[in-house]
C-alpha cells in the first residue's frame, strides 16, 4: 500500500507543477547569459591583445615543433 501512496503523491505533485503557471517563462536562462558574457570577455581580451596572443602561440608552437 505504501508504494501506491508514494506514486499517488508523486503524480499529484507532477500534475500540480504542470498546471501551475511558469513565473519564469520568457526569461533568458542563466546558461545563455553565461555564454554571452564569456564571449564578450573573450572578445574584450582578444581585440586589444591580438598580436601579442598570436605571437605567443606561434612562439610556443615553434619551440615545440623545432625541438625534435
N, C-alpha and C positions, 0 to 999 in steps of 0.2 A: 504494500500500500504506500509505503514511503517514497519509492521511486516515482510512482504515479503523481503524488503530490508535488514532488520537485519538478516533474515535467510540466504539470499544470501551471505552477508558479512561473516557470521559465517562459512558457508560451504566453502567459498573461503579460509578463513584463515586456516581451518582444512585441506583442500587439500594441501595448500602450506606447512603446517607443516609436513604432511605425506610424501610429495615428497622430502623435503629437507633432506640432509644427516645429520645424528645424529653425531655431533662432539664428543660427549662423549661416543660413543658406544665402548664397550670393557673395559672401566674403571670400577674399583671396586666402587660400590655405597657407599655412606657415611655411611649408616647404617651397612654395613658389616664391615667397618673399625672400627666403634664404638664398635661393638660386639666383634671383635677380640682384640681390645685394652682393653676392660673391662675384658675379660677372662684372658688376660696377667696380668693385675693388680691384679686380684683375686689370681692367682697363685703366683705372686710375694709376696703377703702378706701372703698367706696361707702356703707356704713352710717353711719359717723360723719360723713362729709363730704357727705352727700346734698344738703342745702340749698345749700351753697357751690358744688357742681358744677352743680346746676340753675340757680342764679343766674348763674354764669359762662357757661354755654351760652346762656342766654336773652339775656344782655347781648351776647354775640358775634353771635348771630343778629339781634338788633335793630339793632346797629351796621352789619351788612352789608346788611340789607334797607332800612333807613331812609336810607342814604347815596345812593341812586339817585334 
